[in-house]
Amino acid sequence: MRTQLIAMAGLLLAGCAHSPSYDPQDPLEPVNRKVYAFNLKVDEYVAKPLAQGYVAATPVEFRTGIHNFLDNLVYVRVIANDLLQAKFKRAGLDTTRFLMNTTFGLAGFLDPATMVGLERNNEDFGQTLGYWGVGPGWYLMLPFLGPSTNRDLVGSGGDYFTNPLLYADLHDRAELGYQGVRLVDLRSGLLGSEGLLEQQLDPYVFVRGLYLQRRQSLVYDGNPPPEDDFDDDEDEGDGKSG
């Protein structure tokens, strides 16, 4: 679904043995922890070995090119959500970035846009819903996909229609191939991060907090309001950024 490293962090983590602690954002915590443990097994036996083999068999320049290509392939999603959030200037800049990388960047394998100051942005339909005041809802741990929320799960349905592979011949095979390569690409970027998570008293709670804080930051373009103000916005149903 979403192309985010934090989402894939859910594949790294095991459920903890102690009784779940109550959190109003996570009423499904007992179930989420079981899914969390399942994701760990998927990572241990599938995702991590594939990522390790990929890194061992390919030079870093090749992996960087693949990562750039995958991001550029679905960058129209960023542009569409720029427009849905009425960020018209950013939509113009992101369109320029996409066209530059698609042409001069050889279909996105190279990233000349960043070299001239057109930085990569991150927008998706979950953020758009948050921008217009929709709260995150419950925290969810999805099988294979990792952390999400009610809002982001609904948003991923909107993002589905911005995937150009949806409109290509042999769509099912192309989408399956894209998701497989994307999984390996994302997981390879997390190799070596296990040590940080092992230092946490409760890795599940750590990832939950990290994911929710990151999504809040993205909704507000890196400038979320103070926590008290954010709580007031949630009560009033107004989560829109400036």
C-alpha positions as CSV (number, residue, x, y, z in Angstrom):
1,M,0.0,0.0,0.0
2,R,1.8,3.0,1.2
3,T,5.6,3.3,0.3
4,Q,6.9,4.2,3.7
5,L,9.8,2.7,5.7
6,I,7.9,3.1,9.0
7,A,5.2,0.8,7.7
8,M,7.7,-1.9,7.0
9,A,9.2,-1.6,10.6
10,G,6.2,-3.6,11.7
11,L,7.8,-6.6,10.0
12,L,10.8,-6.4,12.4
13,L,9.0,-6.6,15.7
14,A,7.7,-9.4,18.0
15,G,4.8,-9.3,20.4
16,C,5.8,-8.8,24.1
17,A,5.0,-11.5,26.7
18,H,3.4,-9.2,29.3
19,S,-0.2,-8.2,29.4
20,P,-1.1,-5.4,27.0
21,S,-1.3,-1.9,28.4
22,Y,-4.4,0.1,27.7
23,D,-4.1,2.9,25.2
24,P,-7.3,4.7,23.9
25,Q,-5.7,4.9,20.4
26,D,-5.2,1.1,20.3
27,P,-8.3,-0.7,21.6
28,L,-7.3,-3.7,19.4
29,E,-3.9,-4.1,21.1
30,P,-4.3,-7.8,22.0
31,V,-5.1,-8.6,18.3
32,N,-2.5,-6.1,17.0
33,R,0.2,-7.8,19.1
34,K,-0.6,-11.2,17.6
35,V,-0.4,-9.7,14.1
36,Y,2.9,-8.1,15.1
37,A,4.3,-11.4,16.1
38,F,3.2,-12.9,12.8
39,N,4.8,-10.1,10.9
40,L,8.1,-10.9,12.7
41,K,7.9,-14.5,11.4
42,V,7.3,-13.2,7.9
43,D,10.3,-11.0,8.2
44,E,12.5,-13.7,9.7
45,Y,11.8,-16.3,7.1
46,V,11.0,-14.3,4.0
47,A,11.6,-10.5,3.9
48,K,14.9,-10.2,5.7
49,P,16.6,-13.1,3.8
50,L,15.5,-11.7,0.5
51,A,16.8,-8.2,1.5
52,Q,20.1,-9.6,2.6
53,G,20.5,-11.5,-0.6
54,Y,19.5,-8.5,-2.7
55,V,22.1,-6.3,-0.9
56,A,24.8,-9.0,-1.2
57,A,24.2,-9.5,-4.9
58,T,23.8,-5.9,-6.1
59,P,26.0,-2.8,-5.9
60,V,24.7,0.2,-4.0
61,E,24.4,2.3,-7.2
62,F,22.0,-0.2,-8.6
63,R,19.9,-0.3,-5.5
64,T,19.8,3.5,-5.4
65,G,18.6,3.5,-9.0
66,I,15.9,0.9,-8.3
67,H,14.7,2.9,-5.2
68,N,14.5,6.1,-7.3
69,F,12.6,4.3,-10.1
70,L,10.0,2.9,-7.7
71,D,9.5,6.3,-6.0
72,N,9.1,8.0,-9.3
73,L,6.8,5.4,-10.7
74,V,4.0,6.3,-8.2
75,Y,5.0,10.0,-7.7
76,V,1.8,11.1,-9.4
77,R,0.2,10.1,-6.1
78,V,2.1,12.9,-4.4
79,I,0.9,15.4,-7.1
80,A,-2.7,14.3,-6.9
81,N,-2.7,14.7,-3.1
82,D,-1.0,18.1,-3.4
83,L,-4.0,19.2,-5.5
84,L,-6.5,17.6,-3.1
85,Q,-5.0,19.6,-0.3
86,A,-5.0,22.8,-2.4
87,K,-1.2,23.0,-2.3
88,F,-1.0,24.3,-5.8
89,K,2.5,25.7,-5.7
90,R,3.8,22.4,-4.3
91,A,1.8,20.5,-7.0
92,G,3.6,22.5,-9.7
93,L,7.0,21.8,-8.1
94,D,6.3,18.1,-7.7
95,T,5.0,17.9,-11.3
96,T,8.3,19.5,-12.5
97,R,10.2,17.0,-10.4
98,F,8.3,14.1,-11.8
99,L,8.8,15.2,-15.4
100,M,12.5,16.0,-14.9
101,N,13.2,12.6,-13.4
102,T,11.1,10.7,-15.9
103,T,12.9,12.3,-18.9
104,F,16.4,13.5,-17.9
105,G,16.5,10.9,-15.1
106,L,15.9,7.9,-17.4
107,A,12.4,7.0,-16.2
108,G,13.4,7.9,-12.7
109,F,16.5,5.7,-12.2
110,L,18.5,8.9,-11.7
111,D,17.4,11.9,-9.6
112,P,18.5,15.1,-11.3
113,A,15.5,17.0,-9.7
114,T,17.0,16.7,-6.2
115,M,20.3,18.0,-7.6
116,V,18.6,21.2,-8.7
117,G,16.8,21.7,-5.4
118,L,13.4,20.0,-6.2
119,E,13.2,17.8,-3.1
120,R,11.1,14.6,-2.9
121,N,7.8,15.2,-1.0
122,N,5.6,12.7,0.8
123,E,1.8,13.0,0.3
124,D,-0.9,10.3,0.3
125,F,-4.6,10.2,0.6
126,G,-4.4,9.3,4.3
127,Q,-2.6,12.7,4.8
128,T,-5.2,14.4,2.7
129,L,-8.0,13.1,4.9
130,G,-6.0,14.3,8.0
131,Y,-5.5,17.7,6.3
132,W,-9.2,18.2,6.0
133,G,-9.9,17.2,9.6
134,V,-10.4,13.5,9.7
135,G,-8.9,12.0,12.8
136,P,-6.6,8.9,12.7
137,G,-9.0,6.6,14.4
138,W,-7.7,3.3,15.8
139,Y,-4.1,2.1,15.5
140,L,-3.9,-1.1,13.4
141,M,-1.2,-3.6,12.8
142,L,-1.9,-5.2,9.4
143,P,-0.6,-8.6,8.3
144,F,2.4,-8.2,6.1
145,L,2.0,-4.4,5.8
146,G,2.7,-3.3,9.4
147,P,1.4,-0.2,11.2
148,S,-1.7,1.7,10.0
149,T,-4.8,3.5,11.3
150,N,-8.4,3.5,10.2
151,R,-7.8,6.8,8.3
152,D,-4.6,5.5,6.6
153,L,-6.3,2.2,5.7
154,V,-9.1,4.1,4.0
155,G,-6.5,6.4,2.4
156,S,-4.7,3.5,0.9
157,G,-7.9,2.7,-1.1
158,G,-7.7,6.2,-2.6
159,D,-4.0,5.8,-3.3
160,Y,-4.7,2.6,-5.2
161,F,-6.3,4.6,-8.1
162,T,-3.2,6.8,-8.5
163,N,-1.0,3.8,-9.3
164,P,-0.2,3.9,-13.0
165,L,0.1,0.1,-13.1
166,L,-3.6,-0.1,-12.5
167,Y,-4.1,1.1,-16.1
168,A,-1.4,-1.0,-17.7
169,D,-1.9,-4.2,-19.6
170,L,-1.2,-7.3,-17.5
171,H,-2.0,-5.1,-14.5
172,D,-2.1,-8.0,-11.9
173,R,1.3,-9.3,-12.9
174,A,2.8,-5.8,-13.0
175,E,1.3,-4.9,-9.6
176,L,2.5,-8.1,-8.0
177,G,6.0,-7.5,-9.4
178,Y,6.0,-3.9,-8.2
179,Q,4.9,-4.9,-4.7
180,G,7.5,-7.6,-4.5
181,V,10.4,-5.4,-5.5
182,R,9.1,-2.6,-3.3
183,L,9.1,-4.9,-0.3
184,V,12.7,-6.0,-0.9
185,D,13.8,-2.4,-1.5
186,L,12.1,-1.1,1.7
187,R,13.4,-4.0,3.8
188,S,16.9,-3.6,2.5
189,G,16.9,0.0,3.8
190,L,16.1,-1.3,7.3
191,L,18.9,-3.8,7.6
192,G,20.9,-3.0,10.7
193,S,18.1,-1.2,12.4
194,E,17.1,-4.3,14.6
195,G,19.6,-3.2,17.3
196,L,17.7,0.0,18.0
197,L,14.4,-1.9,18.4
198,E,16.0,-4.6,20.6
199,Q,17.0,-1.8,23.1
200,Q,13.4,-0.9,23.6
201,L,11.6,-2.1,26.7
202,D,8.5,-2.7,24.6
203,P,9.2,-2.5,20.9
204,Y,5.5,-2.7,20.0
205,V,4.7,0.4,21.9
206,F,7.8,2.1,20.5
207,V,6.8,1.5,16.9
208,R,3.2,2.4,17.6
209,G,4.3,5.8,19.0
210,L,6.8,6.4,16.3
211,Y,4.3,5.6,13.6
212,L,1.5,7.8,15.0
213,Q,3.9,10.7,15.6
214,R,5.3,10.5,12.1
215,R,1.9,10.4,10.5
216,Q,0.8,13.4,12.5
217,S,4.0,15.3,11.5
218,L,3.3,14.4,7.8
219,V,-0.3,15.7,8.0
220,Y,1.1,19.1,9.3
221,D,4.0,19.1,6.9
222,G,6.5,18.7,9.7
223,N,5.0,21.4,11.9
224,P,2.4,19.7,14.1
225,P,0.7,21.9,16.7
226,P,1.5,21.4,20.4
227,E,0.0,18.3,21.9
228,D,-2.7,20.2,23.8
229,D,-3.7,22.1,20.6
230,F,-3.8,18.8,18.6
231,D,-6.1,17.3,21.2
232,D,-8.4,20.3,20.9
233,D,-8.4,19.9,17.1
234,E,-9.3,16.3,17.5
235,D,-12.2,17.2,19.7
236,E,-13.4,19.9,17.3
237,G,-12.8,17.7,14.2
238,D,-10.4,20.2,12.7
239,G,-7.0,18.6,11.9
240,K,-6.2,20.8,8.9
241,S,-2.7,22.2,8.5
242,G,-2.0,25.7,7.6
